[in-house]
Amino acid sequence: MALHRFEPRSDAAPSRKRRFVRAALTATALAAAMSATAGPILASTASAATAAPAASASATARVGASALSRALTQQGKPYVWGAAGPNAYDCSGLVVWAFKQVGVALPHSSRLQSTAGVAVSKAALQPGDLVFFYTPVSHVGIYAGGGMVLHASRPGVPVKLSPLSSMPFHNARRI
């Protein structure tokens, strides 16, 4: 479903090493950030990963973190049902817009988005993961770290950060 690729081009052999080193450094930075926001148990689990899986996980985490960074610039924009930016958003429209900015196409439906990517437990959330609420799924936000979710909630309330605990958690996915 994603439009991005993390495979090196054949004419870019020298950059493979740079990409691997960058991915390893990013994994280390993520582990440090997780230590600060998710506690020492999760951080030690993250830093214990081997280099190859860390590079792959790091690449995936970078996509979500990049999408989150784009989405954070939309705070304060109004909620409009069915809108996907850049002037207004509904919950799934904000996610569609943010991930489109980093080259990932997602459906404009929180229910369909709730099956994209890879399942993530609530305890393993990382900034950029999609978090879904209610049963059946009817709302989505982007996990921002520190127990906060960026989302477009309802008419009259602009795009904002809210506590994850303020809505009934359903599931989470990493794109």
C-alpha positions, 0 to 999 in steps of 0.5 A: 500500500505504501508508495515508498521504497527503502531499497538502494538504487543500483547506481548508488552503491557508495550511499548504501553504507551511509544509509545504513549508518544513518539508520543505525544512528537514527535507531540509537536516537530513537532508543534514547528518545524512547528512554526519555518518554516511555521509560527504561524498560522499553528503551532497553528493549529498543536498544537491544535490537540487532543492527539489521532489524534496527535499520529496517525498523528505523526506516519505518519509524522515520516515515511516521516521524516525518509524517508527524512532523508535517502534521504538527504544522497543521495545528489550529486548522479547522475540522471539516468532515471529509476534508484532507487539507491543506486548509481544513481536515477531518481525522483521517484526512489529516493522516492522509495529508501528513503521510502523502507529504512523505510519499505514502498513500493511505485511504481516507477512512479511519476504519481502512487505515486501521488495517494498514501497516503493522500492528503495534501494541499500546505499550510500544507506541512511537511518535508517528504511529497511527492510533485508532479509537472507539469500537468499531473504529471511527477516529484516528490520530497520530501518536506524538509521544509523551502520551499525546495524540495529534488529531482533528476531532470534531466541528468547532475544535481545531487540529490539536494535541490531546492525551491518548487516554482521553479517548477509548483506545482500539488499536495502533498501526505503524506505517 
